[in-house]
Amino acid sequence: MNKGTVKFFNDTKGFGFIKDADSNQEYFVHVSGLIHEIQQNDEVTFDLQDGKKGLNAVNVKRV
């Protein structure tokens, strides 16, 4: 389980990006990968899964 911060999330379009707390890498997140609703600057935990263009954040939960 990774920890990070929501850098950006667009409710209308259903996607955004999470910045990993340890590696500073950014990961794409789609609304289908959310367990809780998220907003910009929320602290979250997440898992990573292979996506079409790299790793995606899934099972995203607010801390």
ZABADREN-171814 format. One record per residue (C-alpha): chain; residue number from 1; residue in three letters; x, y, z. Coordinates in steps of 0.02 Angstrom, whole numbers, plus 32768, in hexadecimal, padded with zeros to 4 digits. Each point is the difference from the previous one (the first is absolute). Example, Ala and Ser with C-alpha at 12.3 -4.5 7.8 and 13.67 -1.06 7.14 Angstrom:
BEGIN
 cadena num residuo   px   py   pz
      A   1     ALA 8267 7F1F 8186
      A   2     SER 8045 80AC 7FDF
This chain:
BEGIN
 cadena num residuo   px   py   pz
      A   1     MET 8000 8000 8000
      A   2     ASN 8045 80AA 7FCC
      A   3     LYS 7FDE 80AA 804E
      A   4     GLY 7FF1 80A3 7FA4
      A   5     THR 7FA5 80A3 7FE1
      A   6     VAL 7F7D 8027 7F7C
      A   7     LYS 8054 807E 7F8E
      A   8     PHE 7F67 801A 7F91
      A   9     PHE 7F56 7FAE 7FE8
      A  10     ASN 7F77 8035 7F88
      A  11     ASP 7F55 7FBD 8038
      A  12     THR 7FAF 802C 7F59
      A  13     LYS 807F 7FA0 7F97
      A  14     GLY 801B 7F78 8083
      A  15     PHE 80BD 7FFE 800A
      A  16     GLY 8097 804F 8052
      A  17     PHE 80AF 7FE3 8044
      A  18     ILE 8049 7FCA 80A6
      A  19     LYS 80B1 802B 8037
      A  20     ASP 8056 7F72 805D
      A  21     ALA 8044 8037 80AB
      A  22     ASP 809E 7F95 7FF5
      A  23     SER 8035 8007 7F4A
      A  24     ASN 7FB2 80A7 7FCC
      A  25     GLN 7FC0 7FA7 7F64
      A  26     GLU 7F54 802E 7FBF
      A  27     TYR 7F7F 7F7C 7FD6
      A  28     PHE 7F61 800C 7F99
      A  29     VAL 7F5F 7FDA 805D
      A  30     HIS 7F56 7FDF 7FB0
      A  31     VAL 7F5B 800E 805C
      A  32     SER 7FEC 7F43 7FEE
      A  33     GLY 8099 7FE9 8071
      A  34     LEU 7FB7 8062 8092
      A  35     ILE 7FBB 7FB7 80A0
      A  36     HIS 7FDD 80AC 804C
      A  37     GLU 7FDE 80A5 7FA8
      A  38     ILE 809F 8069 7FF6
      A  39     GLN 802D 80B7 7FEA
      A  40     GLN 80A0 805F 7FDF
      A  41     ASN 807B 7FF9 8094
      A  42     ASP 7FAC 7F69 8053
      A  43     GLU 8079 7F85 8050
      A  44     VAL 7FDE 7F52 7FB9
      A  45     THR 803A 7F4C 7FFE
      A  46     PHE 7FFF 7F9F 7F5E
      A  47     ASP 803C 7F67 7FA1
      A  48     LEU 8051 8001 7F54
      A  49     GLN 7FC4 7FA1 7F68
      A  50     ASP 8040 7FF9 7F4C
      A  51     GLY 7F9B 806F 7F8D
      A  52     LYS 8004 802E 7F48
      A  53     LYS 8084 8087 8019
      A  54     GLY 805B 7FC4 809B
      A  55     LEU 7FD3 7FE6 80B5
      A  56     ASN 7F56 803A 8040
      A  57     ALA 7FC8 801F 80B3
      A  58     VAL 7F71 7F8C 8035
      A  59     ASN 7FA7 7FD9 80A4
      A  60     VAL 8016 80B7 802F
      A  61     LYS 7FC7 802C 80B1
      A  62     ARG 8008 80A3 8062
      A  63     VAL 806B 7FF4 809B
